[in-house]
């Protein structure tokens, strides 16, 4: 029992570090490990993972808030749209045609991962010339980030990201991050920090619903969440020393892993 608890904590720490570095919340690591290594059923896996994602994102958000890299204005708008998406995701789980769903999104994530790896800078170079609201953020180290945000482009992504967060237990960052970098032109470091902030809000809502439904296993959830809180602080510190291109490549690897896993699920049903 103790060995199992230690394994959960180690999983949380590893997922927390990687998740906070790339802004995904860590669910992309937690879900497959719980399914394949700990042999947890899918219903409990999604609920436990989302609880851990919330803890990871909250811890990471606090660290990024100290670094002054969160775009709160954009984040609140996107989170506001992700909340109804998260609620919708928890309600439609029993009605989703799993094979079609996993095949479409698995293929999408795999394609986006290849693009991010080959073109890690995304479309950021033209970010200042995009339509939308101008943003100027100066972080705690004196670095200034200038870009524009089109809410009309970003809000639909946020709703779908909220749905994915509750449906898969991996956090909405799996869609927010590539959309922010490739479609909306966010600087990489601001995208990571803001994604963590958005995930904190949407994952909290989804976790509350799963708790009310009695789907959360308290022991694993607490152990993984505790590890994720520690890992998120470490990951946020590491991020300060990584270039934007490295952040995109690490994100690409995570998206590729999620995409491949989803495609395998659609083909073999597990």
N, C-alpha and C positions, 0 to 999 in steps of 0.2 A: 504493500500500500504506500509506504514511504517512497519506495523507488518510483512508483507510478507518479506520485505527486512531484517528485524532483524532475521527472521527465516533462511534466506539464510546465513547470517553471522554466526549465531550459528552453522549451519550445516558445514560451512567451517572450523570453529575453531575445532569442534569435529573431523571432518575427517582429518584435518591437524595434530592434536595431535596423533591420532591413526596411521595415515598413515606414519608419519615420524618415529614413534617408530618401526614399523615393516617393513618399507622400501617399501610399496606398493603405495604410492602416495595419498591414501585416496579415490580413485575412487570406491573401493569396498563398501564404505559407501555412497558416494554421489549418485551413480546411483540408487540403490534401494529406497533411500529416495525421490529423485526427482520423481521417477515413482509412488511410493505408497502413499507418503504424499502430494507432491506438484502437482501430476497428470500431469506432463510434458510429452509430447509425446516422444517416444524413440529416434527419430532423433535429436531433440534439446537436450535431456538428454545426449546423448553420446558426443555431441559437447561441451556443457557447462561443463560437468564433466571433459573432457580432458583439457580444459582451466584451471580449478581449480587444476587439478592434476599437470599441469606444474608449476603453482604458488607455490603449496605446495612443490613440488620436488626442485624447485629453492631455496626456503627459507631454506628447510632442508639441501640442499647441502652446502649452505653457512655456516650453523651452523656446519655441519660435517667437512667442510674444516678447520674451526677454531680448531676443535678437532683433526685434522690430521689423520682421519680414512678412507679416501677415497683412494682406489687403482686406481689411475688415469690411469695407463698403461692398466690394464684389462678393466676398465670402457670405455676408448676410443675405444678399439677394439670391445667390445660388443655393444656400442652405434652405431658404424659405421655399424654394421650388423642390428641393430634394426631400423635404419632410412629407408632403403628400405622396411623393413617389415611394418613400420608404414605407408609409402606411399601406399603400396599394400593394406593394410587394409582399407584405406579411399576409394580406388577405387573399391574394390570387395564387399563392403557392400550390394549393391543391388542384387548381384548374389549368396550370401551365402545361402545355405539351412538351415535356422535358427534352425529348430527343431533338425536336426542331429548335427549341430555345437554345440548348447547349451547342448545337451545330452552328447556328448563325453567329452567336457571340464568340464561340471558340475560334471560328474562322476569322472573324473581325479582329480579335485581339492578336492572333498570330500574324495577320497582315500588318497591323499597326506596329507590332514589335519589330518587324523587319525594317519598316520605314524609319522608325526611331533609331535603330541601330546604324543604318546606313546614312541617315541624315540627322544626327543628334541635335543639331542646332535648330531643327524644325523650321518655322517661318519667322523666327524671332527678329531677324534683321529688319523686317519691314513693319514691326510692331508699332512704331511711333507714327506711322503713316496710315494706320488702319482707322476706319470710322469707329466712333464710340467715345466714351468718357475718358479724358486724360487722367492718368495716375502717375504720381511721383512719390516714391517711397525711399526714405533714407534710413538705412539700418543702423544698428548699434556700433558698427565698425566704420561708419561714414561712407559706405557704398551707396550710390544713388541709382535707383532703377526707374526708368521712364518708359511708359507704354500706354496703350489705349485698350479699353474694355468695351466690347459690344454686348450688352446684356441680352439683346434680342437673339444673338447667336448662342449665348451661354446657357440661358434658362432651360431650353428643351433638353440639353445634355444633362442638366442637374436633375430633372424629373426622372429621366431614364436611369441615371446613376443611383438615385434613391431607391428605385425598384430593384436594381441589381444588388444593392447593399443588403436588402432584406431577403431576396430570393436566394442568393448564393452565400451570404454571410462573409463576404470578402471586403466589404466597405465600398462606397461609391467612388473612391479614388481611382479604381481601375478604369473608369471612364473619364472622370474629371481630369486626371493628370494628362493623358494624351490630348484631350480636347483643349485644355488650357495652353499647352505648348504648341501643338500643331495647328489648331483652329483659331484660338483666341489671341495668340501671340504673347502670352505671359512670359516674363523672364523665368528661367528654370527654378531659381531659388525661391522666388515669390510664389510660383506655382506649388512647390512642395509644401511651403508653410501654410498657404491658403487652403490647399487641399486637406491638410490635417485639421484645420479649423472647421471646414465644412463637414468632414467625416464625423467630428466630435458631436455635432448637432444631429445629423441624420441617423448615426448609429445609436445615439441615446434614445431616440424615438422608437426605432425598430427594436432595441433591446427591451424597452418597457413593455412593448406589445408581447414579445416572446416570454417575458417574465409573467405577465398576466395570463398567458396561455399555459404556463407551467412547463415549457419546453426546455428551460435552462437547467443544466446539471450544476448545482452550486459548487461542488468540490473542484472539478476541472476548470470551471469558469473563473473561480477566485484565484486558483494557482496560475493559470495562464495569464490572467489579467495582471497579477502581481509582477510576473516576469516581464510582461509587455511594458508596464510603467517604467521599470528600470531600463529596459532596452531602448525605449523611446528617447530617454534623456541622453543616452550614449549616442544614438543615431543622429540626433539633432546636433551634437557637438562635432561628429564626423562630417556632416554635411557642410559645415563652414569651411572645410578644407578641400572640398571637391569642386571641380569645375562644372559648369552647366552641361558640357558634353558627357562627362562621366555620369552625371545624374540621369541623363536621358538613356544612356546605355544600360545602366542598372535597372531603370524602369522597363526597358525593352526586354531584358531577361525575365523579369517578373511577368510581364504580359505574355511572353512566349510560353512560360510555364503554365499560366492560367489557361491560355488558348489551347495548348496541347492537351491538358487535362480535360477540358470541356469537350474537345473533339473525341477523345477516348471514351468519355462518358456517353456521348451520343451514339457511338458505334457499338460499344459493348455493354452499355447500360449500367456501369458501376464506376 
